[in-house]
Amino acid sequence: MPANQNLNSALNDIKNAKNLMQRAWHDTQNNHYISAAINELNKAESKIIAALQAISDEQ
């Protein structure tokens, strides 16, 4: 799988995970760990977007 296709797939997985965690965040009393996980997903998402942009710029 080409790098950009792989990154796009990973980005989609991250977006799905964020969506599920945000839904869970509303349904739980102790959401500290969910909030921390969402923050980590946000960081990974930003890095993947930057990598995709770099690949696009090189082409």
C-alpha positions as CSV (number, residue, x, y, z in Angstrom):
1,M,0.0,0.0,0.0
2,P,1.5,3.4,-0.9
3,A,2.5,5.7,2.0
4,N,-0.3,8.2,1.4
5,Q,-2.9,5.5,1.2
6,N,-1.6,3.9,4.4
7,L,-1.6,7.3,6.1
8,N,-5.1,8.0,4.9
9,S,-6.3,4.7,6.2
10,A,-4.7,5.4,9.6
11,L,-6.2,8.8,9.7
12,N,-9.6,7.4,9.1
13,D,-9.1,4.9,12.0
14,I,-8.0,7.7,14.3
15,K,-11.1,9.7,13.4
16,N,-13.3,6.7,14.1
17,A,-11.6,6.1,17.4
18,K,-12.0,9.8,18.4
19,N,-15.7,9.6,17.5
20,L,-16.2,6.6,19.7
21,M,-14.2,8.0,22.6
22,Q,-16.1,11.3,22.5
23,R,-19.4,9.4,22.6
24,A,-18.0,7.3,25.6
25,W,-16.8,10.5,27.3
26,H,-20.4,11.7,27.5
27,D,-21.5,8.4,29.1
28,T,-19.0,8.0,31.9
29,Q,-18.4,9.6,35.3
30,N,-14.6,9.2,35.2
31,N,-13.6,10.6,31.8
32,H,-9.9,11.6,32.6
33,Y,-8.4,8.7,30.7
34,I,-10.8,9.1,27.8
35,S,-9.9,12.8,27.6
36,A,-6.2,11.9,27.7
37,A,-6.7,9.3,24.9
38,I,-8.5,11.8,22.8
39,N,-5.6,14.2,23.2
40,E,-3.2,11.6,22.0
41,L,-5.4,10.8,19.0
42,N,-5.5,14.5,18.2
43,K,-1.7,14.6,18.2
44,A,-1.4,11.5,16.0
45,E,-4.0,12.9,13.6
46,S,-2.1,16.2,13.3
47,K,1.2,14.3,12.5
48,I,-0.6,12.2,9.9
49,I,-2.1,15.2,8.2
50,A,1.3,16.9,8.2
51,A,2.9,13.8,6.6
52,L,0.2,13.6,4.0
53,Q,0.7,17.3,3.1
54,A,4.5,16.7,2.8
55,I,3.9,13.7,0.5
56,S,1.5,15.8,-1.6
57,D,4.0,18.7,-1.8
58,E,6.7,16.3,-3.0
59,Q,4.6,15.0,-5.9
